[in-house]
Amino acid sequence: MGPNIKGNPLFVSVYLLIFSYLFGEFIFQKYSLLYLINLFGLIGLIISLIFFFSAFNLFSSYKENPKPKSETVKIIKTGIFAYTRNPIYLAFILFHFSMFLTFENVVYFLSSIGLFLWIDNYVVPAEEIYLKNKFGKEFESYCEAVKRWLFF
């Protein structure tokens, strides 16, 4: 049995995207941003997709199940996992934030903050407890070498 996580981050992310679109387009006011910021948003969307598919492909190549509640056989330390321990979650959060920058919908911004807080405080700690119990010193060494998120 894998980590004890309440909720599925992929489903939560998709539901938040739908909610953000509906509320941001039809209820809340849009805030105009500079065109250059919109371009940064497009770049962020592309980077988030690269993070997601890079991590997903590594899971496949190591024959690991990417579902958060699944049992883990080995720690993936190569590719994007050499720079961040949570590239798929980072991709979800970056995608939401980039949607805000691209489409000027403030609800995407709020959802990116909420998603980050939920993943950082509930999902990742449950996974890390599971991995520490299963892999011990190997996982601790990995945590010392690689940041949870890209910069912290």
Residue, then its C-alpha position, 0 to 999 in steps of 0.5 A: m500500500g502506498p502513501n495515505i493521501k486524501g484526494n487525487p492531485l490530478f483530479v483536484s487540479v483539473y476540477l480547479l481549472i474548470f472552476s477557475y474558468l467558469f468563475g473567472e470568465f462569467i463572475f469575476q472581473k478580468y485584470s489586464l496585464l501587459y502583453l509581455i506578461n501574457l507571453f511569459g504565461l505561454i512560456g510557463l504553460i509550455i514549461s509545465l507540460i515539459f515538466f509533466f511529460s518528462a516526469f511521467n515518461l520517467f515513471s514509465s521507463y522505471k515501470e513505476n505507477p505515477k498515481p500518488k497512492s500507489e506503492t513505490v519500488k524505487i526512488i527516481k533520481t534522474g532527469i527532472f527528478a534530479y532538480t525537483r522531487n515533485p515535478i508533476y505537482l510543480a507542473f500542476i501549480l505552474f500550469h494554473f499560475s501560467m493560465f492566470l498570466t495568459f488569460e488574465n483570470v484572477v481565479y486561476f491565480l487563486s487556485s494556484i495558491g490554494l493548490f500549492l498550499w494543499i499539495d505542500n502541506y498535505v500531499v507531499p508530507a504524506e508521500e515523504i513519510y511513506l518514502k522515508n519509512k520505506f527507503g530510509k537513508e536513501f530517501e533522506s540523502y535524496c532529500e538533502a541533494v534535491k529540493r522539494w520544489l525547484f528552488f526551495 
